[in-house]
Amino acid sequence: MMQTVRTLASPEFGGRAAGSDGGRRTRQFLAAAFERIGLEPLAGDYEHPIRVPNPLPRRSSSATRVVGPSGVARLGLDAVPFRFSGAGRARGSVAFVGHGLVVPRLGLDDYAERVVDGCVVIALRGAPGWRDPDSPFRR
């Protein structure tokens, strides 16, 4: 099992994003593994194309707004926490840090000149140009 995890987590699989070369390699790898153990697809083959929307839909500049009209962020509308986020309440000043990246080789520091101690930090998910195969964040 660890060899399978190492393979899927390797740089050759490139993040496995839907529509990417890494995603295609992952599908092929898993289909071959399923076939080796005798699993059969329910319909046709293991390929079932679906349209995957950008997880950060384009909205007006209010997309970075954390406090809704009622004074509380509306889950799924004003803010979307990661699934692994803990439950609870947060109160404090808000610090928006873009994608929250620090990549010295690209001269990028989203935290530079920002005070985040004691703040509720809001960061965009993913990386700039995550769908672009030539993005420096995919290397």
N, C-alpha and C positions, 0 to 999 in steps of 0.2 A: 504494500500500500504506500509506503514512504517513497518508493521509486516513482510511482504514479504521481504523487504530490510534487516531488522534485521536478518531474518532467513538465507538468502543467504550470508550475511556478517559475520555470526557466525563462531566460531572456528570449529564447527562440519562440516562445508563445506570446510574447509582446503584450501582455496585459489582458488578452482574451476579450477585448471589447467587441460587442456585436458589430458586424460589418468590417472588422479589421482582419488582416492576415492572421494574427494570433487567434482570433475567434474562429476562423476557418480551420486552422491547424488543430485547434481544440476539438471542434466538431468531428474532424476526420479521425483524430486520435481516439476519441470516445466511441465513435461508431465502430472502429476496428476492435476496440476492447470489448464492446458489447457482442460483436459477432463471434469473437474468440470464445466467449463463455456461453454462447448459444442463445442470447437474447434476440428476439425478433421484433422489428418495429411494428407498431399497430397498423400503420397504413403506408404502403409504398416503401419508403426508406427512412433513414434517420434525419433527413433534411426536411424541415418544415419552416420555410421562410416566414418571418413576421417583421413588421415594421416597428422599429424601436425609436421612439421619439427622443430628442435631445432631453436629458434629465433636467436641464436648466432652460425651460422655455423662455423665449424672448418676451419680456414684459417691459413696461415703462420703468423709469428709474425708481418707482416705488417698490420694485422687487427687493430692494435692500432694506425696506422698512420692516422693523421688528415689532413695533407696537401697532396694533389694529385700532379701529375707531373706538372700541370699547376700552382701550387702554391696556389690553392684553393681546399678545400675539395669538393669532388664530392658527391652530395646528393644520398644516397642509396648505394654508393660504399665505400667511405672513412668514412662517418659518417651518422648515422640515428638518427635524433632528435625524441624525444617523440612527439606524436600528439598534446599534450597540450603546447608544446614549443611556445614561441612567435616568431614572424617574426622579422628579423633584421640582423644586421651584428655584428660580434664580432672580436676583434683584441687583441692580447696579447700573452704572453707566455702560453704554454699549460702545464697543470698538469694532469697526468694520475693517478687516484686514485683507480684502481681495480674496485671493485663493489661499492665503495663509502660507505662502511658500517662502523658503529661504534656500536659494540655489546659487552659491557663490560663483560657480563656473559660468553662470549666465549673468552675473552681476545683479541678481534679483534678491530683494529682501522686503517682503510685504509688511514686516514688522518695524522696519527702520523708521525712526522718528515717530513711533506710535507708542503711547503708554497703554499697556493692556493689563497691568497688575490690578486686581480687584474688579476687572470689567467682565461683562458678558461679551465674549468674543464671537463675532459673526464672520464666517468664512464661506466663500463659494465652494461648491463641491467640484472635484476634479482639478484639471489644470487648463491653462489657456490653450486653445487649439487642440483639445484632446482628440478630436476626430481627424486632424490633419496628420497623415503619416510622416510628414517631414518636420513636425513640431519638435523643437529641441527637448520637450518634456517627455517624448516617447523614446528617448535614447538612454 
